[in-house]
Each structure stands twice: as structure tokens, then as C-alpha cells.
Amino acid sequence: MARVGESLHHRILVVDDDEQARELLVEALTKRGYCVQSAQDGEMAWSSLNAGPCYDLVITDLNMPMMDGLQLLQMIRERLLPVEVILWTASSRYGLATRAQALKAAAVLTKGEGLDKLLHSVEIALTARYRKEANEDEGD
């Protein structure tokens, strides 16, 4: 895996049923040098996670048809996929942060907090992932 400063090598999957929000985020991340793919719902994201190359980070909306972001996070953790997950939602539901933390989400953010905060959280999540991998490599 690439170090955080080598953003071109970081693979990010953006999941949101709101096409405008999804495209905005894909564009912002691509401009920062990340390799970004997108999915319009949790089921499509799950297919991408199982079929394609490994992702370093998934940024997912919470409320989506078919499979919501929390269900996607739970499936990722159950399968032990080595990917960080940020939940990015338009509305904050009671208990969401607690459930997401229990499933080891890297962050839970509301879309109202702005793109800058999300991009900062991306850097933090990727740094955490790199450190986990470095520590695992040292243990080998």
C-alpha cells in the first residue's frame, strides 16, 4: 500500500445514491490524486468490493436503497476486509455514531460539516490504515 503522501496509489470507493453528491466527491478526491470509483448503492458497492482490486477506503452514505451504509460497514467487518470506512450522511440518526464506532468506522460525518472536513477525515483514515499495515508487517 502507498503512504498517505502517495495519494495516487490509494484506492477509494464512493457510495451514494445521490448522483450529484457522489460526483462531487469523486471529482474532489480525483483532483487530489486518489484513484476513485463509485457505486450508487450498497449492493453495487459490495459487488465492487468482492470483485475488484482492494480498496483502501470506502466513503458511504447512510440512507440508500437496497443496502444502507451501516449494513455495508457490517458486511465489510464480518468478512474482515482490510478497508477503512467513513460514513457520510445527510442526517444524523440517534445512536448512529455508537453503532458505527462498534463496527470500527474511521469516522461518521454529516454532509453539512462540509467537504473540507471529509477530505481531512480521508487523510486521517488512510494514515491509520497505513500505520496498521506497517505494524502488521513488523510483526511478521
N, C-alpha and C positions, 0 to 999 in steps of 0.2 A: 504494500500500500504506500502511496505517496505521502510525504509530510504535508502539513497544512499549507505551507508556503507554495507547494507544488499543486495548486488547485486544479490544473488541467487534468490531473490523474484521478481526481476524486469523482466518483460516480454518484449522482443524486437522482432519486426518483420523486417526482412531484405528483401528488394525488389530490385532485379536487374536481368535483362535478361542476363547479362554476368555471366555464371556459375562460372568461376574462381574467379571473384571479389566477388560474393555472398558467395562462400565457404570460401574464405579468411577472410571475415568479420565475418561470422558465427563462424569460428574457433577462431578468436581473441576475440570475445565477450564471447564465451563459456568458454575459458580459464580464463577469468576474473570473472567467476561465474554467468553470466547472463543466463536466460532461453531464448533461441533464437529459433525462427522458421523462415523459409524463403519462399519466393514466387518468381516466375520467371517473373511476370509482374503485372501491376496494377490491372487487373481484378481478378487475383488469390489472391492478397493482400486484395482487397475489400471483396471478399468472406470470407477470413480468419477473417477479422475484424468484419464481421457481424455474423459469425457462431460460433466463438470460444470464449475463455476466453478474458477478457480485456487485452489489451497491454498497457504498459507504454510509449513505444516509437516505432515509425516507422522510419526506415532509408531507404530512397528510392532513386533509381537512377532517373534521369530526363527523359532521352530518352529511351523509351521502347515501344514495340508494344502493341496494344490493348488499353492501357490506360497509359499515361505518369505520371511521378511523380507529376507534378503540378496539373493534373486532380485529382489524388488520394488525394492530400492535400485538394483541393477544396471540394471534396465529404466528406472528414472527417470533415471539418469545417461546411459544410451545415447540416450534421447530428448531429453536436455538440458532436462528440465522444471525450471523455476526454483523448486524447493521444497527446504526443509531436511528432513532425515530423521534421526530418533532411533530407534535400535534399542533395544528394551526387552525383555529376555529373562529367563526363569526360570533358565536355566543358562548358564554361560559356557563356550563351546567354545574349545579351543585354536586360536589363530590368528584368531579372530573379529574381535577389535579391529583387527588388522593389515589384514584384508581390508576391513573396514568403513571404516577410515581411507583406504585406497587408493581407495575409492569415494566419498570425501568425506562420510561420515556426520557429522552435527553432534555426535553422542555415541553411545556404546554403554554401556548401563546394565543391571545386573541388577535384577530386581524386588525382590530382597532389600535393595537400597540404599534403598528407601523412596520414597514418593510425593513428599515434600518435595524430595529431590534431583532427581527427574524434573521437577517443576514449575520448579525453578531452572534446569535444563538447557533447558526450553522457553523461558524468558526469554532465556537466552544465545543460543539458536539464532535466535530471532526478531530479536534485536538484530543479530546477524551478518548476517541476511538483509536487514534494513533498511539496514545500512551498505553492503552490496554494491550494492543498488539505488541508493543515494544516490551512490556513486562512479561507477556506470554512467551516471547522469543527468548528472553533472558532465562526463563525457567526451563527451557528445553536443553 
